[in-house]
Amino acid sequence: MYKNKKSIMTLASVIALTSLSGAVLADYPERDIRVIVPWGAGGGTDGIVRKLTSIAEDSLDVSMYAENIEGGVSATGIGQLMSARPDGYTIGALTYDSLVTVPWQAMLPSYDIDKLKLIARVTSEPDAIVVDANSDYQTIHDLIEAAKADPGEIRVAIQNLGGRVHLAILQLQELTGTEFRIVSYPGGAAPQKEAILSDEVDVALTSLGDFSNLLEDGTVRGLVEFSDTQNPTYPDVPTTADEGIDLQIGSFIVFAAPVDTPEDVINVLESAYKTAYDSEEFQEWVANVGVTPNWLGTGEVTTWADETAESLFSEMDALVEAGVMSK
């Protein structure tokens, strides 16, 4: 009798909790939502996340606030996201390094992509080479020839050693038989901008979107974009395909939540971001900063992310075997 009574009470408790959970979800969201940006303020990722989130919050009747948690090539911020309560009140933005560099280099011992539920991919963004407006390098071939003439002398600003743009410059060196002096500026694109403006470096390797304000005012020029598709915002910047260089690489932004976040909550967040993504305000804004809007929803983004990571892991392993980079 006692066991049966206990079972009935347990079942009643489960039903009560389930009903309560459903009621809570029906009211979601009820308070502000924290959006982790795992890079420093002022960079391209920070700007895009803040803009899209500011529009998305109009669909939710609560505030959504971005919080920059930089460090470890995005590992610090992603670690906080993975360990956050799965209640829909902490989400985050992932980039290339979050999905590729951090797990490949085992930078976060507790990293496991299965700890995250991907909400949507919202942009794709090729890397690019940017120079000062007064630079003598008018084309990527000018830069390549100069690098061949003075190996190790041309200073190239990247963001993090072992990260995506580091991989890009290593691949460029391998393809063109050049050698650059690679200078790392961790923390996103903002320190790279300062390095270009102060003449600490000759070249920056990042994205055109990261340097959009300096491109707009004519302070810098885009030399080439690592893509096979012309950027409509910057039609004067050739692609690597145009220049006969077989190298395409770049980043993206993916929103994610802790894995046990309820599906109903994920759906609410996906819907809010899709509405923001489709808005005339965002589409016009993103076109002006040179970033490609590129949506993949919850149903597709995880498969895409897994396949992308697997492919890039293979490429980087091959570079390690060839002695071009270390792990």
Secondary structure, DSSP 8 states (H G I E B T S, - for coil): -HHHHHHHHHHHHHHHHHHHHHHHHHT---S-EEEEE-S-TTSHHHHHHHHHHHHHGGGTTS-EEEEE---GGGHHHHHHHHHS-SSSSEEEEE-HHHHTHHHHTT-STT--GGGEEEEEEEEEEEEEEEEETT-S--SHHHHHHHHHHSTTTSEEEESSTTSHHHHHHHHHHHHHT---EEEE--SSSHHHHHHHHTTS-SEEEEETTTTHHHHHTTSEEEEEESSSS--TT-TTS-BTTTTT-----EEEEEEEEETTS-HHHHHHHHHHHHHHHHSHHHHHHHHHTT-EEEEE-HHHHHHHHHHHHHHHHHHHHHHHHTTSS--
